[in-house]
């Protein structure tokens, strides 16, 4: 069970770190460069992130939920909550960010519509939500590792 906890902690830490870095550094950079540059870079970045981020979300969710199944009491509740939070990160990404990423990819090849700022604002909101769910999941798993056996 300790190895499973370590895997959950590692995967969720990587997920929270990647999302945190994106929220703290990439999004402000996206907003500081010309729109055409943002769209091209955003499209390419999302293509590269597709496999790695989905893998991190899957490993985080599955390892946290497996830990919950094998644990008892409060540990079960906390690990299960962490697993559900990383699942929420996945669902927010899949249902919120990914469809907008598809639109951004089209805009990079053509041009952005008049309401692009509103759509990009929604993408950023989804990004904040998935970042928060991943960070809270990571904090819960850290709390489990710090408590006395």
N, C-alpha and C positions, 0 to 999 in steps of 0.2 A: 504494500500500500504506500510505503514511503517513496518508491520509485514512481508510482503513478501520480502522487502528489507533486513530486519534482517535475514530472513531464507537464502536468497541468500548470504549474507555476511558471515554467520556462515558456511554454507556448503562449500563455495568456500575457506574460510579461513582454514577449516579442510583439504580440498583437497590440497591446496597449502602447508600447513604445513607438511602433510604426504609426499608429493612428495619432498619437500625441505629437510626434515629429511633424506629421502632415498638417495637423491643426495649428501648431505653433510656428512652423516655418514655411511650408509649401503654400498654404492658403494665402498668407500675407504676401508672399512673393507673386502668386498668381494675380493678386489684386494690384500689384505695383508695376507690372509690365504691360505693354500694349496688348489689347484683346487678342489679336491674331497670334501673338507669341504664346499667350496663355492657352489658347485653344489647341495649338499644335503640341505644346509640351504636355498639357493635360491628357490629350488623346494618347500620346506615346507612353506616358507614365501609367495610365490606367491599363494599357495593354500589357506592360511589364508586371504590374501589380496583380493582375488577374489570378495567376496561379499561386503566387506566394501568399497573398492575403487570404485567399479562400482556404489554402492549406492551413495557415495559422488559425483561422476561425474554426475549421473543422477539428483540428487537433485540440484546440482549447476547449471547445464544447464537449467533444467526446471524452477527453480525459477528465474533465471536471465532473461530468455526469457519471462516468464510471467510478470515480472516487466517491461520489454521493451514494451510488448503489452499494459499494463495499463498506461504507462507513455506517456509523450509528449516531443517534442523538443529534447534538448541535452540529457536529462535523458534517453529517449528512445534509442538514438544512443549508449550511453555509456553502458547501461544495455544489449542491444542487442549484442554489441561487446564482453562484458564479457561472455554472454551466448555462443556465437560462439567460443570463446577461450576455454571454458570448454568443449564444444563439440569437439574441436580439440584435447584436452587432451584425451578424450575418444577414438577418432578415431586413434590417434597415439598409444595409449595403445593397442587397439583391433587389429589393423592391423600391428603394429610394434613389440611391446613388447610381446604380448601374443603368437604369433607363435614361437618366440625364447624361451619363457618360456617352451613351449611344448618340444622343442629340449633339453633344459637344463634338464628337467625332465627325458627324455630318457637317457641322458649322465650320470645322477646320478646313474642310474641302470646299465649302461654298462660302456662306457668310452667316453671321449670327442674326437672328430675328430681332425685331424692335424690342421685344420683352425679354431679351437675353439676361439682363441684370436680375430680374425677378427669378428666373429659372436658376441662374448661378447662385442666387441667395438661398434658394431651396436646397441646392446641392450642399451648400455650406452648413445649413441647419442639420441636414441628415448626417453630415460629417461630424458635427459637434455631438450629436446624439450617439452615434456609434462609438465615438471616442470615449465619451463618458461611460457608456455601458462596459466597454473593455477595461477602462481604468478602475471602475468600481469592482469588476470581477477580479482583477489582479489584486486589488487591495484586500478583498475577502480571502483570497488564497494566501496572501502574505500573513494575514491575521491568523489563519489556521496553522501556518508554519511556526508562528511565534508563541502560540499558546503551549502551556505545559501539558505533557502527556498524562 
